[in-house]
């Protein structure tokens, strides 16, 4: 499966900047849906309510997904790769 990678930077409640990627099927074109996936993830790390718009999240590139990521996308519609300051 090829996935669209959305590069995301969200300011946490303590002022640090989180960096994570939202991965969705390459055919997902609804940016609002991608943002909703990101907001869903933010709730899991106790950062719900933080802004997540086109200012924080942008399409980056298409890539081939490993099987684990593909399975997460098939199950949940998205996958997250945590890069910096996610906890």
Secondary structure, DSSP 4 states (H G I P E B T S, - for coil): -EEEEEEEEEE-TTSPEEEEEEEEETT---HHHHHHHHHHHHHHTT-TTS--STTTEEEEEEEEPPHHHHHHHHHHS-EEEEEES--
